[in-house]
């Protein structure tokens, strides 16, 4: 029987993704475990494996298609021994059934697999899950939406752009799956200048007082509060003074989540200076004693950031009440420390999480972070590798930043902003002396950490940084 391949949900919050590349072509034999395609989520490009065998009979959604909704039909596989051309022609068609609201759709694991982060495609067999796919007649693209009175099928982003730019969606030809209108279609229609929505009737215009200010538009996709519209912002600048850079999925997600964090999580900040002289000596000793691999390269090379991660992990376990996150009507307290580490990439950042940072050695943390950083810059991290965590470390010391504050990354309850280590004059035993000092600021979610609890956590961290031998036992 034909097998409908559906757009998979690769994380709990994923609603749509970009079909970046097909790694199989029509007519190719498919085995369980074969990589079929690469899907781009808001932060990563993931390889998606097949969970059934057969022949790839038809590719419904071509590579390069953006904003494909989860569970939309993207390909058809002919089952073992099945006629490929017949499967391609009829696989997308489902038996007629009474339409049901999405909220009432049956949830069954037998017809599809949408387990977040499992790396497998979603499937729906035609005779098992007739409502799972959104087929076009004959398995191909549906006709463009009707322009008079019929429902217009468009992605949320396309609708938002159309509203902002005054484009009439009913007159736009959709190029997305099953004739769905996507953002690119609206932008092309706007450029042609032929699809502007009709102006309001004169009697409606007359009812609006001339002195009334235009209402601010709804919040944009990035999550910023309602305020100046795109046209209002443009009005402040000359047209040739800037270029417009569309938001990608990562930047939208960062903007939305961190705006929500500042609006929802009550932040307060605790700053402490840590002396690094003992840590720098221990680091030099440990790096000098590192063994060599077969290529003659050191087995590890510890950075100051590796010590910071380890110290934060141990501090959380020494102050267990701080090793927790907010969960609406309760607090989740963890048995081990999970420390995220901000990694900057072009256009945004990832925060891969070091699990059980309290138990891992400094060399294990160092090697794990090198692997995470390399795969983060290639956008090859799995969602489970950068989701979760209790706290995070954001280090801008390599840029010469002395002091800054960071925004908590929900659902975490804190984040440590680490500045540069620098020579400063300090007083010891009543006498001025020079020491290498690093300023760190902990941002705390007041719903989880009160001032005294946050201070206890920072104090434990400072003690470990200034007496680093405690991290080795």
Residue pairs with C-beta under 8 A, 6 or more apart in sequence:
1 79
1 82
1 125
1 126
1 127
2 57
2 76
2 77
2 78
2 79
2 82
2 87
2 90
2 91
2 125
2 126
3 52
3 54
3 76
3 77
3 78
3 79
3 91
3 123
3 124
3 125
3 126
4 73
4 75
4 76
4 91
4 92
4 123
4 124
4 125
4 126
4 132
4 133
4 135
5 36
5 73
5 74
5 75
5 76
5 77
5 121
5 122
5 123
6 70
6 71
6 72
6 73
6 74
6 112
6 114
6 121
6 122
6 123
6 124
6 132
6 133
7 16
7 17
7 19
7 39
7 61
7 68
7 69
7 70
7 71
7 72
7 74
7 122
8 39
8 48
8 70
8 113
8 114
8 120
8 121
8 122
9 70
9 71
9 114
9 115
9 116
9 122
10 17
10 39
10 41
10 46
10 48
10 116
10 117
10 119
10 383
11 41
11 116
11 117
11 383
11 387
12 116
14 41
14 42
14 70
14 116
15 69
15 70
16 67
16 68
16 69
16 70
16 155
17 39
17 40
17 41
17 67
17 68
17 70
18 39
18 40
18 64
18 65
18 66
18 67
18 68
18 249
19 37
19 39
19 40
19 61
19 62
19 63
19 64
19 65
19 68
19 74
20 37
20 38
20 39
20 40
20 45
20 63
20 64
21 37
21 38
21 63
22 36
22 37
22 59
22 62
22 63
23 35
23 36
23 37
23 38
23 47
24 30
24 34
24 35
24 36
24 37
24 56
25 56
25 59
26 56
26 57
26 58
26 59
26 88
27 55
27 56
27 84
28 55
28 56
29 54
29 55
30 36
30 50
30 52
30 53
30 54
30 55
30 56
30 77
31 50
31 53
32 49
32 50
32 51
32 52
32 53
33 49
33 50
34 49
34 50
35 47
35 48
35 49
35 50
36 48
36 49
36 50
36 56
36 75
36 121
37 47
37 48
37 63
37 74
37 75
37 121
38 45
38 46
38 47
38 48
39 45
39 46
39 48
40 46
40 249
40 379
41 249
41 383
42 249
42 250
42 252
42 253
43 249
43 250
43 253
43 348
43 350
43 379
43 381
43 383
43 386
44 379
44 380
44 381
44 382
44 383
44 386
45 379
45 380
46 119
46 382
46 383
47 119
48 119
48 120
48 121
49 119
49 120
49 121
50 77
50 120
50 121
51 113
51 120
51 121
51 123
52 77
52 79
52 123
53 79
53 80
54 77
54 78
54 79
54 80
54 82
55 77
55 78
55 82
55 84
55 87
56 75
56 76
56 77
56 78
57 76
57 77
57 78
57 84
57 85
57 87
57 88
57 91
58 75
58 76
58 87
58 88
58 91
58 92
58 139
59 74
59 75
60 73
60 74
60 75
60 76
60 92
60 139
60 140
60 141
60 177
61 68
61 72
61 73
61 74
61 75
61 177
65 176
65 177
65 182
66 182
66 183
66 184
67 155
67 157
67 158
67 176
67 182
67 183
68 74
68 176
68 177
69 155
70 114
70 122
71 112
71 114
71 122
71 132
71 133
71 134
72 133
72 134
72 177
72 178
73 92
73 133
73 134
73 135
73 139
73 177
73 178
74 177
76 87
76 88
76 91
76 92
76 139
77 87
77 91
78 84
78 86
78 87
78 88
78 91
79 87
88 139
89 138
89 139
90 126
90 138
90 139
91 126
91 139
92 133
92 135
92 136
92 138
92 139
92 140
93 126
93 135
93 137
93 138
93 139
94 126
94 130
94 131
94 133
94 135
95 126
95 127
95 130
97 130
97 131
100 131
105 131
106 131
108 129
110 128
110 129
111 123
111 124
111 125
111 128
111 129
111 132
112 122
112 123
112 124
112 129
112 132
113 120
113 121
113 122
113 123
114 122
116 383
117 382
117 383
117 384
119 382
124 132
124 133
134 177
134 178
135 178
136 142
136 178
136 179
141 177
141 178
141 179
142 153
142 178
142 179
143 179
144 172
144 173
144 174
144 179
145 151
145 152
145 153
145 154
145 169
145 170
145 174
145 179
145 181
146 170
147 170
147 171
148 170
152 169
152 170
152 181
153 174
153 178
153 179
153 180
153 181
154 162
154 169
154 172
154 174
154 180
154 181
154 182
154 186
155 176
155 180
155 181
155 182
155 183
157 182
157 183
157 221
158 169
158 181
158 182
158 183
158 185
158 186
159 169
160 220
160 221
161 167
161 183
161 186
161 187
161 190
162 168
162 169
162 172
162 186
163 217
164 217
164 229
164 230
164 231
165 186
165 190
166 196
166 197
167 186
167 189
167 190
167 195
167 196
167 197
168 195
168 196
168 197
168 198
169 181
169 186
171 189
171 194
171 195
172 181
172 185
172 186
172 189
172 195
173 185
174 180
174 181
174 182
174 185
175 181
175 182
175 184
175 185
176 182
176 185
189 195
199 205
214 229
216 226
216 227
216 228
216 229
217 226
217 229
217 230
218 226
219 225
219 226
220 230
221 247
221 252
221 256
222 247
222 251
222 252
222 255
222 256
222 259
223 252
223 255
223 256
223 257
223 259
223 260
224 255
224 259
225 259
225 263
247 255
248 347
250 347
250 348
251 347
251 348
254 348
254 349
257 409
257 410
258 407
258 409
260 410
261 407
261 408
261 409
261 410
262 407
264 410
265 326
265 408
265 410
265 445
265 446
265 447
266 445
266 446
266 447
267 407
267 408
267 443
267 444
267 445
267 446
268 443
268 444
268 446
268 451
268 454
269 405
269 441
269 442
269 443
269 444
270 441
270 442
270 444
270 451
270 454
270 455
270 458
271 403
271 439
271 440
271 441
271 442
272 439
272 440
272 441
272 442
272 458
272 459
272 461
272 462
273 437
273 438
273 439
273 440
274 437
274 438
274 439
274 440
274 461
274 462
274 465
274 466
275 426
275 435
275 436
275 437
275 438
275 465
275 466
276 304
276 421
276 435
276 436
276 437
276 438
276 465
277 435
277 436
278 466
278 467
278 468
278 469
279 304
279 307
279 465
279 466
279 468
280 304
280 421
280 436
282 468
282 469
283 302
283 303
283 304
283 307
283 468
286 302
286 362
287 298
287 300
287 301
287 302
290 298
290 299
290 300
290 301
290 363
291 298
291 299
292 298
292 299
293 299
299 363
300 362
300 363
300 366
300 367
301 366
302 362
302 363
302 366
303 366
304 397
304 421
304 438
305 341
305 369
305 393
305 395
305 418
306 362
306 365
306 366
306 369
307 362
307 465
307 468
307 471
308 393
308 395
308 416
308 418
308 440
308 465
309 339
309 341
309 354
309 357
309 365
309 369
309 393
310 357
310 360
310 362
310 365
310 464
310 471
311 461
311 464
311 465
311 468
311 471
312 337
312 339
312 357
312 391
312 393
312 416
312 461
313 337
313 339
313 354
313 356
313 357
313 358
313 360
314 337
314 357
314 358
314 460
314 464
314 470
314 471
315 322
315 457
315 460
315 461
315 464
316 322
316 323
316 334
316 337
316 339
316 358
316 390
316 391
316 457
317 323
317 336
317 337
317 358
318 460
319 453
319 456
319 457
319 460
320 333
321 333
321 453
322 413
322 414
322 448
322 449
322 453
322 454
322 456
322 457
323 333
323 334
323 337
323 390
324 331
324 332
324 333
324 334
324 390
324 413
324 448
325 331
325 332
325 334
325 390
325 411
325 412
325 413
325 448
326 411
326 413
326 445
326 447
326 448
327 411
331 448
334 390
336 355
336 356
336 357
336 358
336 359
337 356
337 357
337 358
337 390
337 391
338 353
338 354
338 355
338 356
338 357
338 388
338 389
338 390
338 391
339 353
339 354
339 357
339 389
339 390
339 391
339 392
339 393
340 351
340 352
340 353
340 354
340 386
340 389
340 391
340 392
340 393
340 409
340 412
341 351
341 352
341 353
341 354
341 369
341 372
341 392
341 393
341 395
342 349
342 350
342 351
342 392
342 393
342 394
342 395
342 406
343 349
343 350
343 351
343 352
343 372
343 373
343 376
343 377
345 376
345 377
345 379
346 377
350 372
350 376
350 381
350 386
351 386
351 389
351 392
351 409
352 369
352 372
352 373
352 376
352 381
352 385
352 386
353 385
353 386
353 387
353 388
353 389
354 360
354 365
354 368
354 369
357 365
360 368
362 471
362 472
372 381
372 385
375 381
376 386
388 411
389 409
389 412
390 412
390 413
390 414
391 412
391 413
391 414
391 415
391 416
392 406
392 408
392 409
392 412
392 414
392 415
392 416
393 415
393 416
393 418
394 406
394 415
394 416
394 417
394 418
395 418
396 404
396 417
396 418
396 419
396 420
397 418
397 419
397 420
397 421
397 438
398 420
399 420
400 420
401 419
401 420
402 419
402 420
402 422
402 439
403 417
403 419
403 439
403 441
404 417
404 419
404 441
405 417
405 441
405 443
406 415
406 416
406 417
406 441
406 443
407 415
407 443
408 414
408 415
408 443
408 444
408 445
409 415
412 445
413 444
413 445
413 447
413 448
413 449
414 442
414 443
414 444
414 445
414 448
414 449
414 454
414 457
415 442
415 443
416 440
416 441
416 442
416 443
416 461
417 440
417 441
417 442
417 443
418 438
418 440
419 438
419 439
419 440
419 441
420 438
421 436
421 437
421 438
422 436
422 437
422 438
423 434
423 435
423 436
423 437
424 434
424 435
424 436
424 437
425 432
425 433
425 434
426 432
426 433
426 434
426 435
426 437
427 433
428 435
438 465
440 458
440 461
440 462
442 454
442 457
442 458
442 461
444 454
449 457
463 470
464 470
464 471
